[in-house]
Amino acid sequence: MKANKFGKVAVLLGGKSAEREVSLKSGHAVLAALKKRGVDAHPFDPAEQDMEELKKQGFDRAMISLHGRYGEDGTVQGALELMGIPYTGSGVMASALAMDKWRTKLIWQAAGIPTPRYALLDAQTDFAAVALDLGLPLMVKPAGEGSSIGMSKVTAAEDLPRAYELAAKSDALVFAEQFIEGMELTAAILGDRALPLIRLETPRTFYDYEAKYLADNTRYLCPCGLSAEQERQIQALALQAYRVVGCRGWARADVMLDKGGAPYFIEINTSPGMTDHSLVPMAARAAGLSFEDLVMKILELARVG
C-alpha cells in the first residue's frame, strides 16, 4: 500500500498511564519511521487533547503507541470505534482481556494453554498458606499493569504481605503466581505469523522495568538456542494463545520454559513497546523486516471493529 493511501495518520502516544514515558519513546520512534516512508503522520497525546479532536482534525487512521491503562485496555479502542477511525492492534474486547492478566489466565486455562498456577490475594489472605500451596519463589503482580510495574519476586513467605501492598498500589486486583525457573522467551506475532523467538537473559532478579528499558546488560538472543522443532511448537502455541484472547494485528506473548523444557505462557501484550530496547522490532529484524517495514505493516493492518 502506498503511503498516501493511509491518509492523515495520528500516532497516539504518551497518555495517562504509569507507562507514559515508555509510550512517548515508542510513539516518537514510530512517528519518525512513518515520516521516513512518506506517511502524513502526526503525534497525538490523549493526555493533552480530547479524543474527539481526532475527528475534528480530520485523521483517517490511528497508530496506537500507548501502553497500559487508557491506551492498551480497550478504552481508546472503544473511542476510535465510536468515531469510525481505523486503528492498529487488537479490538476492544481483546485489549481489555489481555490487559487483565488474571482473566487472560482463565481463558488460557479453559483453552488448554499452559500457564503458571496462581492465587488471588487481598488484605485478608492467608499468605503462609499461599506460599505453601504454590511454593517459593513466587511472583506477585497487579493484574492490570504492564512493564513489570508493581511486580515483585518473593523468596520468603514473610515477604508476601509487603509484595501484595506494593502491587495493590497499582491495581485492586492482585495475584501471586508460581515462579517458573528456566529460560525466558518472548514470541512476537505480526498479522497471523509468529516471528522468531527471542531469549532474554538478565543479571537482575527478574526481567523488570529497568532490565526492559534502562539496563545495558540485558542480553537478547535470536536465534534463541532451541531446536527448530521446539521453536515451531512454541510459536504454534503462541498463535493459539493470541487467537483465543481475540487479538489481531500484532502482539507479544511472554513465555517461560521450565527446566524440563515445558512452556508456560505468562501474559500477552497487545500494544508492545517500540523503543530501542523493545522486542518486537528485534524479532522482526530477525525475520528480515526493518523497523520501518514493521511499522508500515502494523499500520496496514489497522481496522475498525
ABEGO torsion letter per residue (X at the ends): XBAAAAEBBBBBBGEABAAAAAAAAAAAAAAAAAAAAGBBBBBBBAAABBAAAAAAAGBABBBBABBEBGAAAGAAAAAAAAAGBBBBEBBAAAAAAAABAAAAAAAAAAAGBBBBBBBBBBAABBAAAAAAAAEOBBBBBBAABBGGBGBBBBABAAAAAAAAAAAAAABABBBBBBBBBEBBBBBBBBEABBBBBBBBBBABABBBAAAAAABAABBBBOBAGBBAAAAAAAAAAAAAAAAAAGBBGBBBBBBBBBAAGBBBBABBBABBBABAABAAAAAAAAAGBBAAAAAAAAAAABBBX
